[in-house]
Amino acid sequence: MKCNVDYESDTDFPIENLPYGVFSTKDDVVKRIGVAIGNYVLDLKKISHLFTGPELKNNQDVFKQESLNAFMALTPSCWSEARSYLQKLLSEDDSPIKSIPECLVKQSEVEMHLPAVIGDYTDFYSSIHHAQNVGEMFRSKENALFPNWRQLPVGYHGRASSVVVSGTPIRRPRGQTCPEGAERASHVPSSLLDFELEVAFFVGGKPTTLGTTVIAEKANDYIFGFVLMNDWSARDVQKWEYIPLGPFTAKNFGTTISPWVVTVEALKPFIVPNTVQEPEPLPYLKHSDPFNFDINLSVSIKPENSKLSTIVCRSNYKWLYWTAKQQLAHHTVTGCNINPGDLMASGTISGAEPDSFGSMLELSWKGTKPVQLKGNTTRKFLQDGDEVIIEGFGQGIGYRLGFGKCSGKVLPALSA
């Protein structure tokens, strides 16, 4: 598409993308909503009066807020109108934005924030390759998947308060662990700190009421857009605490997301068929349209004081077994209400090949196979000072549609 803002051909943020985020600047510390275009951010607060279409003329205030929640709470027709109009503004030679001072800000001059006030966060376990790998490690190849895994999207409720935006350092957690052969647990820094390569979506649309459900066929109205995610995990803490109720402190110390929310509409060119599911899902989990995406994903590790980063994983969102629509439908099946700004994550996304495994637990196969990094160094799990960088993009015809970086650096544990 034609664009009146210049950018390189390999930018993550061409006019075909237009993801939403929340930013501030040194000159104006108030948080505001922006759209990424090339190396710039289009300040929607400054141009909110231009949205005069039938869906948005009475909703211009949503672009003056300090989070995306109010905009997320509108309908898909509102989201679509906003996207179409933004593309019009950014493609016309005589666009009115050219007469609005400082509505385009260089990305190098902004500070990004969480895109929404996250009321609730849920993490799923939707990659069959990841589930199979973990099951083999801790049980057996024949008994890797529990009987329920192919019949429902397994998940757990995470901690919304510790979701942070890309670039925020993550402190190595101190937790309770109990090594093999020990008679008593100890409170120590985690020695098996891990990343998890994930993609998450933000809930949009009107809040649902307690007791109501959203079936998969109707989930379109409730999925606003997607971000990259690193669900940091302390594997030694997890091993000791997860029986009988699952993850707790091993995962609540930090979850990193990318700052730009890529909309469903922007991702439509990358839709691919859903994974064939056996047995056939129950009716509330069925949806007739494909809702899987060809999104190339990678994870890099950059050690402290090193200029070299190493890609340790190349995966793809399309390898998920359960779709985002099925995740949302199962979340509400018992009547759980959802709200705009709720965050739901895929779980670790692994492929079938060893170089596509989405966690150090798998890449090092529970610490038995060191992972080679550049600079003649290896890792079994993450060390202090390591920066973990997750990236993702869809490759279109003549353009690349990306998410930006999802990164975080590991800081040493605090003293007891």
Disulfide bonds with the S-S distance in Angstrom:
none
